[in-house]
Amino acid sequence: MERQCEESGMTYREAYEQGVKELKGHGVPDADLDAFYLLEHASGGRLSRAKYLACREDPIDGTLFGSYLALLALRGKRIPLQQITGSQEFCGLSFQVNGNVLIPRQDTETLVEEALRILRPGMRVLDLCTGSGCIIISLKKLCPGIRASACELSAEALRTARQNAENHQTEISFFQGDLFEALPAGDRYDMIVSNPPYIESGEIRTLMEEVRLYEPRIALDGGEDGLLFYRRIAAESTEFLAGEGWLVFETGCSQGRAVAELMERNGFSGVRICRDLAGMDRVVLGRLGR
């Protein structure tokens, strides 16, 4: 591969342009951005955008070029960029991700922001369906005085969440189980947060390949109408919330009103729907009690 690179006189710019062309040929969204991120990753993070601009007409190292081609091949299979690089930024923090966890989305930062408006040091917080742990770890980093717990059904996802907590030096109690079943008897929380699976079962086949083929279905499938976990959590959370405790959900952009009604039927008051930066319904929250 190195000899092929030298013979072609491949520069960094030409390598990058080849990467963009290959990714576009496979229908990869944002091919120009992904091509650069993969080139940066192949360099071990040494090739910043500023460095690329300074050396783009220089010949690219053959070993680096070979690594880049291998990464392009993976992305061409529509494997998510974050699973290839192994990380995703969320709330200004870097989280380890893999095929066992849902990749953190910027939309979910709205949940963290709304929870932080309420949280105070000493409050007990539980994150259900924690996945990578990005929500509870971000809350703990941004409000260090809370007492944080998280629950996840998938053992593989829970290992990733524990590793992320260790990486960020955050003290969090983790439990494995189906929603509340693994929690110690008598535990009560001042806030429960959750980004549960909320895609309608029949809609999963229509999702982009990166999501449909490579992200865990257990983290996506919200049942026939997408509301399965909202029903369960809204009903069961009342036994685990302290008096006037808060329930804070992320929802799909068309589910806000339905989730708000579920919460109201289960004894939550002051229920409100919050929008994300795109102006879409994203978070529903309310307080237990009338």
N, C-alpha and C positions, 0 to 999 in steps of 0.2 A: 504493500500500500504506500510506503514511503517513496519507493522508486517511481510509482505511478504519479505521485504528487509532484516529485521533482521534475519528471519529464513533461508534465503539463504546465509547469510554471505557475501552479495554483497560488494565488495570494489569499490573504484573509478575506478580502472583499469578494473574490470569486467563490471562495468556499461558502461564505455566507449567502451569496446570491444563489448558489447551487442548492443550498439548504432550503431557502424560500421556495424555489421552484419545485423541489421534491415534495415539500409539505403541501403546497397548493395542489399538486397533482393527486394527492391523497385526500383532498377536500378538508384539510385541517383548518379550523377557524384561526384567525390571527396568525397566519403562517409566518409573517415577517417578524413578529414579536417572539414567537416560539423558536424560530430559527436562531435568533440571537441568544435567547436564554440557554438553548442547548449548546451553542458554541461557548458561551461563558462557563457552563457547567463542565463541558469537556476539558476546559483549561484549568479546572480545579478552582474556579472563581477568580483567577488572576486577570482574566481579560474583561475589564470593566468597559463600559461603552466609551469612556474617554480614551482608554488605551487602544480600543479597536479603531477609533477614528484616527489616532496617531500612527497606527501601524498597518492600516488596511491594505496598503499596496505592497507590504512586505510579504515574502514567501512564508506560507504557513508550514509549521513543523509537520512532518509526515505522520508521526505518532499521534499528534493532536488531531490531525485531519482524519485518521482512521477511527479514533474515538468518536469524533463528531459524526461520521457516517453511521456508526453503530447506533448512536442516540437518535439520529434522524429516522433510522429504520424502525425503531421502537415507536416513535411518535407517528410514523406513517401507518402503523397498525391501529392508531387512534388510542393508544395507551395515554392516559392523561399526563400532561407535562409534570404535574406535581408528583405523580407516582414515579416518574423517571428520575427526577431530581431528588425525590425523597423528602421534600419540605414544602410548606406553604406558610405565608405570612398571614397573621390574623391579629388585629388590635396591636400592631406594631411588634409582635413577637413571632418567632419562627417556630413552627410546629412540625414534628416528624409525622409524615403521612405514608400510607401504603394501601394496598388493595383491601385491607380489612376495615378501613374507616372511611367515612364520608369526608371528602376534601372540604376544609373550612371555606366558607363563602363570605364575601364582604357583607352581604345582606344580613348575616347573622350578627354582625357587630352592632346592629340596631338593638338586638336583645340585650347585649352586654351594656350598651349605653343606657337603656331604660332601667335595667336592674340597678345600675350604679347610682341612679337618681334617688333610689330608695334605700340602698344598703348603708348600714352604719357599722362601725367596729363592734364586734361581739355577736352580731347576728349569725344565726345558723342557716347555712345555705346548702340545698341539695340540687344536684344536676342529674336529671334523668335522661337516659339514652346518651351518655356522655361522649361516645365515639372516641375521637382523638383527645378529648379533654380540653379542647380549646376554649370552651365557654367558662368552665369552672376555674381553669388555670388563669385565664385573663382576669376574671373577677377577683381572684385571690391576689394576683400581682397588683391590680389597681386599687384594691381595698384590702390591704394585708391583714386587717384586724378581724375579718370574718372567720367563722369556723366552717370549713368547706368539706363537703362530702359529694360523692358521685357514684352513680350506679349504671351498669351496662350489662346487657345480656351476653354479648359475644366475648369469649375469653380472649380471642386474638385482639379485638379492639381494646379490651381493658389493658392488655400488656402494652399497647401503644400509648394509651393514656397515662399509665404509670411511668413510662419512660419519659414522656413529655413533662410530667410533673417533676420528675427527678432532674431533667435537663434545666428546668426553670426554678429549681430549688423551692418548690412550693409544697406545703404540708397539706395533703388532702387524704381523707379516708375513702377508700374505694371499696365497692361491693359489686359482686357479680350476681345477677339474677334478673328476673322478669319484672321490671318496674320496681314495686315496693317490696317484693317478696323476700329479698335478702337483707332488708334493713333490720337492725336490732329492735326487739319489741320495746315499745314505749318511746322510741325516738320521735322528737318533734322538731320542726324546722320553722324558721321565721320567713323563709322564702324557698320556693321550689321553682327551678327554671328548667325548661326543656325545649329542645328542638327535635321533636319526635319524627318518625317516618310519616310523611303526609301525602305522598303521591298515590293517586288512585291506582289500584292494581292493573286495571285495563289500560292505563296511560303509560305504563313503564315501557312497553314495546315501542312507543313513539319518541322516547327520549333520545338525545344525541348519543352516538356510539360510546363516547368517553364515559358517559354515565351508565348507560344501559348495560354495557359489556364489562366494565371494569370497576365500578363502585359497588359495594355490597348491597344486594337487594334487601337484606334485613334492615338496612338503614334508610331505605327508600319507600317500601311498600306500606302504605297506610290503610290497606283494606279497600273494599269495594268503592267507598265514597271518599277515602282519604282521611276519614275522621276517627278511625278505630282507636288510636292511641289517645286522642283528645278526650274521647268519651271515658276511657278507662282512668286516665290521670285526673280529669276533673272530678270524677266520682270518688276515686280512692284517695286522692290527696287530702281530703277533709279529715282523714284519720291520722295524718302525719304532719299537718300544719298546726303550729301554735295558734292561740287565739289571735284573730285578725292577721294571720300570716298571708303572705303574697304568693300568687301563682302567676308565673310569667312564661308565656309560650311564644315560640316562633311559629308562624303559619305560612301556608302558601298564599299568594297574593289575592286569591279569590275566596279564601276561607275565613277571613276575619269575622264577619257577621255570624257565621255558623258557630265558630268556636266561642265567641262572646256569649251567644245564647246558651251554649252548653254550660259555660261557667255560671251564668246567672241562675240556671235551673238547679245547679248544685250548691247554691248558697253563697256565691261570690257577689260582692257589691262594688260599685264604682268601677265597673268593668269598662275599659276603653281600648280602642284600637289605635296603634301607632304606625306611622308610615316610615318606609326606608328612604334613602337618598333619592331614589327614582320616583318617589311619590306613591309607591305601592303599599297596600296594607301588608305589614310584616310581623308585628308583635301585638299580642292581646294579653292584657294583664288585669288583675283584680284582686281584691282583698276578701278573705273569708269573713263572713258575718254580714249582718244587715245594719 
